[in-house]
């Protein structure tokens, strides 16, 4: 009998560096809370955390949709514009839909406004998916074009103006739009609850469903997944459709919080969503990442921005700090996946 030896590295040992690298979003969030709590007595309070969380909810909802797209190996630059377009569509419906041929103005109930708005977002997202899956347009180019189209349509609908006072009127039966942005359930803002529900559903979809396995497989190696029987085109269209629908949900939350909807809303939000996904440890090459890390990434960006505002840092410096965090996150991703990132 002959003995054989292997040079495979042992992976069972504890490594502090690996722990810090893989849990960087969590440790960054703890550090941010600790630093700003020391710098400002108003930061570490329950009321402030709830306010910050309601603002993070918009980024978080967008980031979950972006995570699905990035897991598929794509990118979606249109989510900020879809957010604005859907907000404007909701505002237009709240103001009343004029039917010239019938000589009447319809005021749909809020539930109908929400359903139709989400459908519009899903439709625009599906357009992205069709362009990429069937016409082989690169994701960057397809979503960049749709970004400009959606923003342009929003500007045309409003002539560059903003729909104000979206609270509705009881006489018209369309009140309750501000419920999503202002009301609380058990002391927790509704927007945070919406984020939690979306995150849980997305997490279950990725970990417990066949679609989640298909998504990771097609993002890791699309050709191999296709040969294995994965419906690659259907997965691609689905993730972009979900991303568009979640952008619409974020648009509804933002418009509800502001009780107004404007065509310039959501500018650069797509970059914030991408940053949250990257900070959360997802690989831009696809196939690696999770909802938990993305949520931590969204809270890192939101709590950092809010903390800088509280201590009175200039908005220009806020941009610098946020950009530095993103660059550092990308660098850490390169280190993490550069060592052993090709493992499935």
C-alpha positions in Angstrom: 0.0 0.0 0.0 1.2 3.5 -0.7 0.3 6.6 1.1 -0.6 9.8 -0.7 -0.3 13.4 0.6 -2.1 16.5 -0.6 -1.1 20.1 -0.3 -4.7 21.4 0.0 -4.9 24.1 2.6 -6.8 23.5 5.7 -10.1 25.4 5.8 -11.4 24.5 9.2 -9.1 26.7 11.3 -10.1 30.0 12.7 -8.8 33.1 10.9 -9.4 36.5 12.3 -8.6 38.1 9.0 -11.1 36.0 7.2 -13.7 36.7 9.9 -13.2 40.5 9.5 -13.2 40.3 5.8 -16.4 38.2 5.5 -18.2 40.2 8.2 -17.0 43.6 7.1 -20.5 45.1 6.6 -21.6 44.1 10.1 -18.4 45.4 11.7 -18.6 48.6 9.6 -22.2 49.2 10.8 -21.2 48.7 14.5 -18.2 51.1 14.0 -20.4 53.7 12.4 -23.0 53.5 15.3 -20.2 53.7 17.9 -18.4 56.7 16.4 -21.5 58.8 15.8 -23.0 57.9 19.1 -19.8 59.3 20.7 -19.8 62.4 18.5 -23.5 63.2 19.0 -25.8 62.4 22.0 -28.8 62.6 19.6 -27.6 59.7 17.4 -28.0 56.7 19.7 -31.7 57.0 20.5 -34.6 54.8 19.5 -36.5 57.6 17.8 -33.5 58.5 15.7 -32.8 54.8 14.7 -36.5 54.5 13.6 -36.2 57.7 11.5 -33.0 56.6 9.9 -34.4 53.1 9.3 -37.4 54.6 7.5 -35.0 56.4 5.2 -32.9 53.3 4.7 -36.0 51.4 3.7 -36.0 53.1 0.2 -32.4 52.2 -0.4 -32.9 48.7 1.0 -35.9 47.9 -1.3 -34.0 49.1 -4.3 -30.9 47.1 -3.2 -32.7 43.8 -3.0 -33.8 44.2 -6.6 -30.3 45.2 -7.6 -28.9 42.1 -5.7 -31.0 39.8 -7.8 -29.8 41.4 -11.0 -26.1 41.3 -9.9 -26.4 37.7 -8.8 -27.5 37.0 -12.4 -24.3 38.7 -13.6 -26.0 41.9 -14.8 -26.5 45.5 -13.7 -29.6 47.7 -13.6 -28.9 51.4 -14.0 -32.6 52.3 -14.5 -34.0 51.7 -11.0 -33.7 55.4 -10.0 -35.5 56.5 -13.1 -38.2 53.8 -12.7 -38.6 55.0 -9.1 -39.3 58.5 -10.4 -41.5 57.4 -13.2 -43.6 55.2 -10.9 -43.9 58.0 -8.3 -45.1 60.4 -11.0 -47.6 57.8 -12.3 -48.9 57.4 -8.8 -49.1 61.1 -8.3 -51.0 61.5 -11.6 -53.5 58.9 -10.6 -54.0 60.5 -7.2 -54.6 63.8 -9.0 -57.3 62.2 -11.1 -57.4 60.5 -14.5 -59.2 62.6 -17.1 -61.2 60.7 -19.7 -61.9 63.3 -22.4 -64.0 61.0 -24.5 -66.4 60.4 -21.5 -66.1 63.9 -20.0 -65.3 62.5 -16.5 -62.3 62.5 -14.1 -61.6 59.2 -12.3 -60.1 59.1 -8.8 -58.9 55.5 -8.3 -58.7 54.2 -4.7 -55.2 54.0 -3.2 -55.0 50.2 -3.4 -55.6 50.5 -7.2 -52.9 53.2 -7.5 -50.4 50.9 -5.7 -51.2 47.9 -7.8 -51.1 49.8 -11.1 -47.9 51.6 -10.1 -46.1 48.3 -9.2 -47.4 46.8 -12.5 -45.8 49.8 -14.4 -42.5 49.3 -12.7 -42.6 45.5 -13.4 -43.4 46.2 -17.1 -40.4 48.6 -17.5 -38.2 46.0 -15.7 -39.4 43.3 -18.1 -38.5 45.5 -21.0 -34.9 45.5 -19.6 -35.0 41.8 -19.3 -36.3 41.2 -22.9 -33.7 43.5 -24.4 -30.9 41.7 -22.5 -32.2 38.1 -22.7 -33.6 38.0 -26.3 -31.8 40.8 -28.2 -28.5 40.2 -26.4 -28.1 43.9 -25.6 -25.4 44.3 -22.9 -27.0 45.0 -19.5 -25.1 48.3 -19.0 -26.3 49.6 -22.4 -29.9 48.4 -22.1 -30.5 49.7 -18.7 -28.7 53.0 -19.4 -31.0 53.5 -22.3 -34.1 52.6 -20.3 -32.9 55.0 -17.6 -33.0 57.9 -19.9 -36.3 56.9 -21.5 -38.0 56.5 -18.1 -36.7 59.8 -16.8 -37.7 61.5 -20.0 -41.3 60.1 -19.8 -41.5 61.3 -16.2 -40.4 64.8 -17.3 -42.9 64.8 -20.2 -45.8 63.7 -17.9 -45.2 66.5 -15.5 -43.6 69.1 -17.8 -40.8 69.2 -15.2 -43.1 70.0 -12.3 -44.0 68.1 -9.1 -47.3 66.6 -8.0 -48.0 68.0 -4.5 -50.5 67.2 -1.8 -51.0 63.5 -2.5 -53.0 62.9 0.7 -56.2 62.7 -1.3 -59.7 63.8 -0.3 -62.3 61.8 1.6 -65.1 63.1 -0.8 -63.2 61.5 -3.7 -62.5 58.2 -1.9 -58.7 58.3 -2.5 -57.3 59.1 0.9 -54.6 57.0 2.6 -51.7 57.5 0.3 -49.6 58.9 3.1 -50.2 55.9 5.3 -47.3 54.1 3.8 -44.8 56.8 4.6 -46.0 58.2 7.9 -47.9 55.5 9.8 -46.4 53.1 12.3 -47.4 49.6 13.4 -46.3 48.8 16.9 -44.1 51.9 16.9 -42.2 50.7 13.8 -42.6 52.7 10.5 -44.6 50.9 7.8 -41.8 51.5 5.4 -39.4 49.5 7.6 -42.0 46.7 7.8 -42.3 46.7 4.0 -38.5 46.4 3.8 -38.5 43.5 6.3 -41.2 41.6 4.4 -39.4 42.1 1.0 -36.1 41.0 2.5 -37.6 37.9 4.1 -39.4 36.9 0.9 -36.3 37.5 -1.2 -34.2 35.5 1.3 -36.6 32.6 1.2 -36.7 32.7 -2.6 -32.9 32.6 -2.9 -32.4 29.8 -0.3 -35.5 27.6 -0.5 -36.7 27.8 -4.2 -35.6 26.3 -7.5 -35.6 29.8 -8.9 -32.9 30.8 -6.3 -30.7 27.8 -7.4 -31.2 28.7 -11.0 -30.3 32.3 -10.3 -27.0 31.4 -8.5 -26.2 28.9 -11.2 -26.8 31.2 -14.2 -24.9 34.0 -12.5 -21.9 31.8 -11.7 -21.6 30.2 -15.1 -24.4 31.0 -17.6 -23.3 28.5 -20.3 -23.0 25.6 -17.9 -26.3 26.4 -16.3 -28.0 26.5 -19.7 -26.5 23.1 -20.6 -27.8 21.8 -17.2 -31.4 22.7 -18.2 -31.7 26.0 -16.3 -34.1 28.4 -18.1 -31.5 31.1 -18.4 -33.6 33.6 -20.4 -36.6 33.2 -18.1 -34.4 33.8 -15.0 -32.9 36.9 -16.6 -36.3 38.4 -17.5 -37.7 37.6 -14.1 -34.9 39.3 -12.1 -35.2 42.5 -14.1 -39.0 42.4 -13.7 -38.7 42.0 -9.9 -36.1 44.8 -9.9 -38.5 47.1 -11.7 -41.4 46.2 -9.4 -39.3 46.8 -6.3 -38.2 50.2 -7.7 -41.9 51.0 -8.0 -42.4 50.0 -4.4 -39.5 52.3 -3.4 -41.1 55.1 -5.4 -44.4 54.7 -3.6 -42.6 54.8 -0.2 -40.7 57.9 -1.2 -43.7 59.7 -2.6 -45.8 58.8 0.4 -43.1 60.1 2.8 -42.9 63.4 0.9 -46.6 63.4 -0.1 -45.3 64.6 -3.4 -43.9 63.1 -6.6 -41.4 64.7 -9.0 -39.6 63.6 -12.1 -36.2 64.2 -10.6 -36.7 61.9 -7.6 -34.3 58.9 -7.3 -31.4 60.6 -9.0 -28.2 58.5 -8.4 -30.2 56.0 -6.3 -29.1 53.3 -8.7 -25.5 53.9 -7.6 -26.5 53.8 -4.0 -28.2 50.4 -4.5 -25.2 49.0 -6.3 -23.0 50.3 -3.5 -25.2 48.6 -0.9 -24.9 45.3 -2.7 -21.1 45.6 -3.1 -20.6 46.6 0.6 -22.7 43.6 1.5 -20.2 41.3 -0.1 -21.8 40.4 -3.4 -19.5 39.9 -6.4 -20.2 42.1 -9.4 -19.3 39.1 -11.6 -22.4 37.3 -10.4 -23.3 34.2 -8.5 -22.2 35.3 -5.0 -24.1 37.4 -2.5 -27.0 37.3 -0.2 -29.9 39.4 1.2 -28.4 39.7 4.7 -25.2 41.3 3.5 -27.1 43.6 1.2 -29.3 44.8 4.0 -26.3 45.5 6.1 -24.8 47.4 3.2 -27.9 49.5 2.9 -27.9 50.3 6.6 -24.1 51.2 6.4 -24.8 53.8 3.7 -27.9 55.1 5.4 -26.6 55.3 8.9 -23.3 56.9 7.6 -25.1 59.6 5.7 -27.5 60.3 8.6 -24.6 60.5 11.1 -22.7 63.0 8.9 -25.8 65.1 8.7 -26.4 65.0 12.4 -22.8 66.2 13.3 -23.1 68.9 10.6 -20.7 67.7 8.0 -21.0 69.4 4.6 -22.9 67.5 2.0 -19.8 67.7 -0.3 -17.8 65.8 2.3 -20.7 63.3 2.7 -20.2 62.4 -1.0 -16.5 62.0 -0.5 -17.0 59.7 2.5 -19.6 57.6 0.8 -17.4 57.2 -2.3 -14.5 56.2 -0.1 -16.6 53.5 1.6 -17.6 52.1 -1.8 -14.1 52.0 -3.1 -12.9 50.2 0.1 -15.8 47.7 -0.3 -14.9 46.9 -3.9 -11.2 46.5 -2.8 -12.2 44.0 -0.1 -14.4 42.1 -2.6 -11.4 41.8 -4.9 -9.3 40.5 -2.0 -12.0 38.1 -0.9 -12.9 36.7 -4.3 -9.4 37.0 -5.7 -8.2 34.4 -3.3 -10.8 31.7 -3.7 -13.7 33.4 -5.4 -13.9 30.8 -8.3 -15.2 28.2 -6.0 -18.8 27.4 -6.6 
